[in-house]
Amino acid sequence: MKHVFAVILVFAGLGILHAPASAQGGWRQWNVFMRDGTRIEANPLGMNEAGRFTRGMGKEPGIERSKISYLGISRTELPPLPGGVFDQDLVVQVDGTRSLGAVAFRGLKFSEGTVLQNGKEISTEKIAYIKFAAPKKKKVFKKKSP
């Protein structure tokens, strides 16, 4: 009888370790990797009326997209994040599928929503990473001397 109980405990423990990470409330946790190298946890990830990313339930001003390098879901089994700088947004799905193109968010609330890219909708449940395009450098114009 002791052995049966021990086996049940082992399998229950393995099931907990294998489950994808989720934050308080049952929503999935996202990591927000900033362009300055810092990482912020989003429990849950959302988007406010101003189009800024939020990282919790409270009223906060949010994070501007231009300050974010990429978003990554907090899971143990993910495809590798591609290195380098991209001229377009990159979406990497959990199955490893990659697509380039401008990303728009629809209804991002409580870590779930839809991403629109190249006319196709992708559920955030299928996404491992969203790597944002490098910001465009502003051109500096010099005045010509007379």
Secondary structure, DSSP 8 states (H G I E B T S, - for coil): -HHHHHHHHHHHHHHHHHS--B-GGG-B-EEEEETTS-EEEESS-EE-TTS-EE-SSS----B-GGGEEEEEE--SS------S--SS-EEEETTS-EEES-EEEEEEETTEEEEEETTEEEEGGGEEEEE---------------
